Amino acid sequence: MSGTGAGPDPGADEPASAPELSGQFLRDLLRSVRGVFAVVDAQNWQPILETARFFELFPPDPAEPDGPLGARIEGMDADRAADRVARRRPYSVDVEVSVGPRTLSLTVAFHAADLAGRPVVIIEATDMTKAKETEYMLDSYSRMAEKNARELQREKERAERLLLNIMPRAVFEEMKDFGSVSPQRFDQATILMLDFVDFTEMTVSRHPGELVSELNDIFSAFDRIVELFGCERMKTIGDAYMAVSGLPEANDEHAQAIARVALRMRRYLQKRNESRLEPWLGRIGIHSGPVVGSIVGVQKYVYDIFGPGVNMAARLEAFADPMQIVVSSATYDRISDEFTCRELGEHPIKGFGTQSLYSLESEWKHRR
């Protein structure tokens, strides 16, 4: 049977050809992309393609619209960029760009590539503004935290200095570690009490500022003397000054240490009075005996010592003549091998009966 059938459609099974991507098509495509990148000729750095956002952020100079793209990126080292790209090495630069009222932080990266056999440079800008803002905020918080830490440290040191002015360091350390200080009995201690002759009359006849200033100078000098010999200034009450040796840390030579302090206090006053119209005449009493040390007070607390030893030293100070150092027999027995003492005989001391008293004159063995 013969017949003719319809022949096959010559184009029925052939795929449709893809449209050619023209340069205009690519430019139109890039204009619709929100990314920030461009392609430039590697030889003259003239832009081949660029996104609208790139053009917005890095516009050409109106006076030189056909200039190389590198001139549009402020802060870019054109020679270094060209050299790095020519060697196929990456190059980047951080720039800031103003867009209206905002300032954007961008990182612009340059990479070498080939476009249809033509050497080109792909330039891509990444918005680092939020990252920079976060970094700045973290840096600000860090600096603030460091500042607060320094201020807290200064306040801590200031509080420690204030506490060390009212209590011995060993007591302060115990209070810092445990939050409280247990009362302690010290059987081996020597107490010094000093006050000034006619101080009440001085407060009436002299200017208050001048009087307090001089008293402060004298007590500051006493503090240095007390510290020099490892003793502790306990407190001052008006013109009275109390120092102790043998607590809170034991000292086998507590009596000798206080005796040296007393002699140097008297010598300091003698030298000071040589240049003054109105002298400061001190009386000093010294006694060796047991005392109890403890912190007293709740809100305004202070470390203080109590007991017969303190009372005896106060009685001897009241007994002393101006610029005299009176010591009890308990102290004399401890220092007589190293110090010159003059016997004062036996005298009744309120609360302690009849006591043998001595006047401390000088030191035999001169030590520092």
Backbone torsions as a table, in degrees:
resi	resn	phi	psi	omega
1	MET	NA	129.1	-178.8
2	SER	-104.4	154.0	177.5
3	GLY	178.6	160.3	178.3
4	THR	-115.2	133.0	175.3
5	GLY	-105.0	166.3	178.7
6	ALA	-68.3	131.2	-179.9
7	GLY	-72.2	160.6	-179.4
8	PRO	-64.9	146.1	177.6
9	ASP	-71.8	118.3	-174.9
10	PRO	-57.9	-29.2	-176.8
11	GLY	-107.4	9.0	-174.2
12	ALA	-65.0	-40.0	-175.3
13	ASP	-100.0	5.3	-179.2
14	GLU	-90.2	132.4	-179.5
15	PRO	-68.2	150.7	177.1
16	ALA	-70.5	140.3	-179.3
17	SER	-74.4	141.7	179.9
18	ALA	-71.1	143.1	179.1
19	PRO	-67.4	145.0	-179.8
20	GLU	-74.0	132.9	179.5
21	LEU	-82.5	95.8	-178.3
22	SER	-78.4	164.6	177.4
23	GLY	-60.8	-37.8	179.7
24	GLN	-65.9	-38.4	178.0
25	PHE	-61.1	-44.3	179.7
26	LEU	-63.8	-41.1	179.4
27	ARG	-63.6	-43.0	178.1
28	ASP	-63.1	-38.2	178.7
29	LEU	-63.2	-45.8	-177.4
30	LEU	-65.5	-32.8	179.7
31	ARG	-63.6	-27.7	-178.7
32	SER	-87.5	-7.4	-179.2
33	VAL	-89.9	137.9	-179.1
34	ARG	-87.7	-3.0	178.5
35	GLY	-65.3	165.1	-178.4
36	VAL	-117.0	88.9	177.4
37	PHE	-153.1	165.1	-178.6
38	ALA	-151.7	160.1	175.4
39	VAL	-121.5	127.4	-179.5
40	VAL	-124.8	157.0	175.7
41	ASP	-68.8	129.7	-177.3
42	ALA	-69.2	-18.1	-177.2
43	GLN	-83.4	-50.1	-174.5
44	ASN	-116.8	0.9	177.8
45	TRP	59.1	29.3	173.0
46	GLN	-84.1	137.9	-178.2
47	PRO	-67.6	134.4	173.8
48	ILE	-97.2	-47.3	178.1
49	LEU	-141.4	147.7	173.6
50	GLU	-157.3	147.7	178.8
51	THR	-75.8	161.0	179.2
52	ALA	-62.7	-36.9	-179.3
53	ARG	-66.9	-37.0	177.7
54	PHE	-63.0	-45.4	-180.0
55	PHE	-62.0	-36.5	-179.5
56	GLU	-67.5	-41.9	-177.1
57	LEU	-79.3	-32.9	-178.3
58	PHE	-125.4	68.6	-177.4
59	PRO	-71.4	151.5	177.0
60	PRO	-72.1	159.0	175.6
61	ASP	-70.1	121.9	-179.4
62	PRO	-55.7	-29.1	179.6
63	ALA	-77.3	-17.3	-178.6
64	GLU	-144.5	66.6	-172.8
65	PRO	-65.8	-22.4	-178.0
66	ASP	-99.1	15.5	-179.7
67	GLY	-70.0	165.6	179.4
68	PRO	-61.3	148.4	-175.7
69	LEU	-64.5	-29.6	-179.4
70	GLY	-58.9	-30.5	-179.7
71	ALA	-68.9	-17.2	-179.0
72	ARG	-84.2	-12.4	-177.3
73	ILE	-105.1	101.8	-177.1
74	GLU	-68.0	134.2	-179.7
75	GLY	94.0	-5.7	180.0
76	MET	-81.9	134.7	174.0
77	ASP	-91.2	98.8	-173.0
78	ALA	-61.1	-42.5	-178.7
79	ASP	-64.9	-44.3	-180.0
80	ARG	-66.0	-40.6	179.3
81	ALA	-61.8	-45.3	-179.5
82	ALA	-62.9	-40.7	-179.5
83	ASP	-65.9	-44.1	-178.5
84	ARG	-65.3	-44.1	-179.1
85	VAL	-65.7	-39.9	179.6
86	ALA	-60.2	-30.7	179.6
87	ARG	-95.6	13.7	177.9
88	ARG	59.5	35.2	177.9
89	ARG	-108.9	144.1	-178.8
90	PRO	-71.5	152.4	176.9
91	TYR	-142.9	140.4	178.4
92	SER	-146.5	158.1	179.4
93	VAL	-146.7	142.0	177.3
94	ASP	-95.3	128.8	-178.4
95	VAL	-133.6	159.8	173.6
96	GLU	-118.7	134.2	-176.3
97	VAL	-127.7	131.9	178.0
98	SER	-89.0	127.1	176.3
99	VAL	-126.8	98.8	-174.8
100	GLY	63.8	-132.0	-179.4
101	PRO	-81.1	-7.6	-175.4
102	ARG	-97.8	154.7	172.8
103	THR	-119.6	121.7	-178.9
104	LEU	-98.9	140.8	173.8
105	SER	-101.8	118.8	-176.2
106	LEU	-121.1	146.6	168.6
107	THR	-110.3	117.6	-177.2
108	VAL	-104.0	122.0	-177.6
109	ALA	-111.9	144.5	-178.6
110	PHE	-121.7	131.0	179.9
111	HIS	-135.1	138.7	176.4
112	ALA	-78.9	144.3	179.4
113	ALA	-155.5	173.5	176.6
114	ASP	-121.7	134.6	177.5
115	LEU	-122.9	102.2	-177.8
116	ALA	54.0	45.2	178.2
117	GLY	80.0	3.3	-178.1
118	ARG	-105.7	124.6	-179.7
119	PRO	-69.3	127.8	-179.6
120	VAL	-134.1	170.3	175.7
121	VAL	-123.0	125.5	176.2
122	ILE	-95.0	124.3	-178.4
123	ILE	-114.0	125.2	-178.8
124	GLU	-129.1	131.3	178.9
125	ALA	-109.2	131.2	179.3
126	THR	-112.9	129.7	-179.5
127	ASP	-76.5	114.0	-179.2
128	MET	-107.9	16.0	-173.4
129	THR	-59.0	-50.8	-177.8
130	LYS	-64.1	-39.5	178.6
131	ALA	-63.7	-41.1	178.7
132	LYS	-65.5	-41.4	178.7
133	GLU	-63.2	-40.9	177.5
134	THR	-64.1	-42.8	178.5
135	GLU	-62.6	-43.0	178.8
136	TYR	-63.1	-41.2	179.7
137	MET	-64.2	-42.4	178.1
138	LEU	-64.3	-40.6	177.3
139	ASP	-63.0	-41.0	179.3
140	SER	-63.2	-44.2	177.9
141	TYR	-62.5	-40.0	-179.9
142	SER	-64.3	-44.8	178.6
143	ARG	-64.3	-38.6	178.8
144	MET	-64.5	-42.4	179.2
145	ALA	-63.9	-41.2	178.3
146	GLU	-64.7	-40.9	178.7
147	LYS	-63.0	-44.9	178.9
148	ASN	-62.9	-39.3	178.9
149	ALA	-63.8	-41.6	178.5
150	ARG	-64.8	-41.3	179.2
151	GLU	-65.0	-40.5	177.3
152	LEU	-63.9	-39.4	178.8
153	GLN	-64.9	-41.6	177.9
154	ARG	-63.5	-40.9	178.5
155	GLU	-65.7	-38.1	178.3
156	LYS	-63.7	-45.4	179.7
157	GLU	-65.1	-38.1	178.8
158	ARG	-64.2	-43.9	178.6
159	ALA	-63.1	-39.2	179.3
160	GLU	-64.8	-41.4	179.0
161	ARG	-62.9	-40.8	178.8
162	LEU	-63.4	-42.7	180.0
163	LEU	-66.5	-37.3	179.4
164	LEU	-69.8	-17.3	175.2
165	ASN	-76.7	-18.2	-176.2
166	ILE	-117.5	0.7	177.9
167	MET	-155.1	152.9	176.4
168	PRO	-62.7	155.2	-177.0
169	ARG	-60.6	-41.6	-179.1
170	ALA	-61.4	-37.8	177.3
171	VAL	-68.4	-41.1	177.9
172	PHE	-60.8	-43.6	179.9
173	GLU	-62.5	-39.7	178.5
174	GLU	-65.4	-41.3	179.8
175	MET	-66.3	-39.2	179.9
176	LYS	-66.1	-39.1	-177.1
177	ASP	-76.8	-36.8	-171.2
178	PHE	-117.8	-8.2	178.4
179	GLY	81.5	-3.3	178.6
180	SER	-156.2	168.1	179.1
181	VAL	-129.5	127.0	179.5
182	SER	-81.3	136.5	174.7
183	PRO	-57.2	141.3	-176.9
184	GLN	-131.9	143.9	174.6
185	ARG	-98.8	133.2	178.4
186	PHE	-120.8	110.1	-177.6
187	ASP	-78.7	-24.8	-177.0
188	GLN	-115.1	93.3	-179.8
189	ALA	-149.3	153.9	176.3
190	THR	-128.3	131.7	-173.8
191	ILE	-114.1	138.8	175.1
192	LEU	-116.0	131.5	174.6
193	MET	-123.2	134.5	179.9
194	LEU	-136.3	140.3	165.3
195	ASP	-146.0	176.8	-173.0
196	PHE	-111.1	143.8	179.7
197	VAL	-70.9	134.8	175.2
198	ASP	59.7	32.5	-179.9
199	PHE	-68.0	-33.6	179.3
200	THR	-60.8	-43.2	178.1
201	GLU	-65.9	-33.8	179.5
202	MET	-65.1	-36.4	-178.9
203	THR	-66.8	-25.0	-179.6
204	VAL	-86.6	-39.8	-171.3
205	SER	-89.3	-17.4	-174.3
206	ARG	-113.1	158.6	-179.9
207	HIS	-66.2	132.5	-175.6
208	PRO	-56.5	-43.5	-178.5
209	GLY	-62.5	-42.8	179.4
210	GLU	-65.5	-42.4	-178.9
211	LEU	-63.4	-48.2	-178.9
212	VAL	-65.2	-37.4	179.2
213	SER	-62.5	-44.3	179.4
214	GLU	-66.3	-42.0	179.4
215	LEU	-63.1	-39.1	178.0
216	ASN	-63.6	-42.8	177.9
217	ASP	-59.7	-44.5	-177.7
218	ILE	-66.2	-47.0	-179.1
219	PHE	-66.1	-33.6	176.9
220	SER	-64.2	-40.2	176.5
221	ALA	-65.1	-41.4	177.1
222	PHE	-60.1	-41.0	179.1
223	ASP	-58.6	-42.2	179.7
224	ARG	-65.8	-38.5	178.1
225	ILE	-65.1	-45.4	179.8
226	VAL	-60.0	-44.1	179.8
227	GLU	-65.7	-35.5	-178.8
228	LEU	-58.0	-35.1	-176.6
229	PHE	-104.9	19.8	173.3
230	GLY	69.1	24.7	178.1
231	CYS	-98.0	-179.9	-179.0
232	GLU	-123.2	128.2	169.7
233	ARG	-77.9	120.4	-177.8
234	MET	-84.9	-50.7	-177.9
235	LYS	-170.9	165.9	169.8
236	THR	-126.2	139.7	175.9
237	ILE	-131.9	105.0	-174.5
238	GLY	62.1	-120.0	178.9
239	ASP	-95.0	5.8	-179.4
240	ALA	-89.6	140.9	-178.6
241	TYR	-131.8	128.2	179.5
242	MET	-120.5	132.2	175.2
243	ALA	-132.4	157.4	-176.9
244	VAL	-145.7	152.3	173.1
245	SER	-132.5	144.2	-179.0
246	GLY	106.6	0.9	176.3
247	LEU	-153.5	155.5	-6.1
248	PRO	-73.1	-9.2	176.4
249	GLU	-103.7	135.9	-176.4
250	ALA	-64.6	146.3	178.0
251	ASN	-144.7	114.1	-177.2
252	ASP	-63.1	-24.4	-179.1
253	GLU	-109.6	42.6	-178.0
254	HIS	-62.9	-38.6	-179.7
255	ALA	-68.0	-43.1	179.4
256	GLN	-63.1	-39.5	-179.4
257	ALA	-62.7	-44.8	-180.0
258	ILE	-68.1	-35.4	177.9
259	ALA	-62.2	-41.8	178.1
260	ARG	-65.6	-38.8	177.0
261	VAL	-60.6	-46.6	-177.7
262	ALA	-61.9	-43.9	-179.7
263	LEU	-63.0	-39.8	-179.2
264	ARG	-74.8	-30.0	172.6
265	MET	-63.0	-46.3	179.8
266	ARG	-63.8	-41.7	179.0
267	ARG	-63.8	-38.7	178.0
268	TYR	-62.1	-44.3	179.5
269	LEU	-64.8	-38.6	178.4
270	GLN	-61.4	-45.9	179.2
271	LYS	-65.3	-38.8	-179.4
272	ARG	-66.4	-40.3	-177.0
273	ASN	-68.3	-21.8	179.3
274	GLU	-63.0	-24.9	-178.0
275	SER	-110.3	16.3	-177.5
276	ARG	-123.4	142.7	175.4
277	LEU	-74.3	-36.3	179.6
278	GLU	-111.0	109.1	-175.5
279	PRO	-76.6	155.7	171.3
280	TRP	-105.0	113.5	-176.6
281	LEU	-108.3	114.9	-177.1
282	GLY	-98.6	151.8	172.1
283	ARG	-120.8	135.5	-174.1
284	ILE	-128.6	133.7	172.9
285	GLY	-120.9	139.2	-177.9
286	ILE	-132.6	134.5	176.6
287	HIS	-144.5	145.4	176.5
288	SER	-109.9	125.8	-179.3
289	GLY	179.7	175.4	-177.2
290	PRO	-72.1	146.0	175.2
291	VAL	-141.9	164.3	174.4
292	VAL	-115.0	130.8	178.7
293	GLY	-113.6	137.4	-179.4
294	SER	-163.8	159.6	171.2
295	ILE	-84.2	133.7	177.9
296	VAL	-120.7	151.4	-178.5
297	GLY	98.2	161.5	-179.0
298	VAL	-114.2	-55.1	179.5
299	GLN	-93.9	-46.3	175.5
300	LYS	-109.3	84.1	-174.8
301	TYR	-98.3	160.3	179.6
302	VAL	-150.9	149.9	175.9
303	TYR	-85.9	129.1	-176.8
304	ASP	-138.6	164.1	176.9
305	ILE	-122.9	149.1	-174.9
306	PHE	-137.0	166.4	172.0
307	GLY	122.4	175.5	-177.6
308	PRO	-58.6	-32.9	-179.1
309	GLY	-60.4	-40.8	179.4
310	VAL	-68.7	-43.5	-178.8
311	ASN	-63.2	-39.4	-179.5
312	MET	-65.9	-43.7	178.6
313	ALA	-60.8	-38.3	178.0
314	ALA	-66.1	-40.4	177.8
315	ARG	-62.8	-40.7	-178.3
316	LEU	-69.5	-36.3	177.2
317	GLU	-62.7	-41.5	179.5
318	ALA	-68.4	-28.3	179.9
319	PHE	-76.8	-27.1	-172.3
320	ALA	-67.9	151.1	172.1
321	ASP	-82.7	166.5	177.1
322	PRO	-55.3	131.3	179.2
323	MET	64.5	24.1	177.2
324	GLN	-108.7	146.4	177.3
325	ILE	-114.5	109.9	-178.8
326	VAL	-101.6	129.3	-179.9
327	VAL	-120.7	150.7	178.0
328	SER	-80.6	168.8	178.0
329	SER	-64.9	-30.9	178.7
330	ALA	-63.9	-38.0	177.6
331	THR	-76.9	-41.4	-179.6
332	TYR	-56.8	-43.1	-179.6
333	ASP	-59.3	-26.8	-177.9
334	ARG	-88.4	-23.1	-172.1
335	ILE	-116.2	-4.7	-171.3
336	SER	-62.6	-23.7	179.3
337	ASP	-78.6	-11.9	-176.2
338	GLU	-124.1	-10.5	-175.6
339	PHE	-132.1	149.9	174.3
340	THR	-87.1	123.1	179.2
341	CYS	-128.1	140.9	178.3
342	ARG	-103.9	131.4	-179.7
343	GLU	-69.0	135.8	176.3
344	LEU	-109.0	-2.3	-179.9
345	GLY	86.0	-169.9	-179.8
346	GLU	-98.0	138.0	-178.0
347	HIS	-140.9	145.2	176.8
348	PRO	-74.4	129.7	179.0
349	ILE	-118.4	125.0	-175.4
350	LYS	-55.7	125.2	178.5
351	GLY	86.2	-7.6	-176.9
352	PHE	-130.0	3.2	179.9
353	GLY	72.5	-157.2	-179.3
354	THR	-82.1	130.5	-176.6
355	GLN	-130.7	144.4	173.4
356	SER	-82.6	126.4	-176.7
357	LEU	-118.7	156.4	-177.5
358	TYR	-139.0	151.0	175.3
359	SER	-104.6	120.9	179.7
360	LEU	-77.3	122.3	-174.7
361	GLU	-105.4	-49.2	-176.0
362	SER	-163.2	176.1	179.2
363	GLU	-106.8	136.7	177.4
364	TRP	-74.8	-57.0	-176.0
365	LYS	-93.8	105.1	-175.7
366	HIS	-77.7	116.3	176.2
367	ARG	-114.5	171.9	-178.6
368	ARG	-71.1	NA	NA
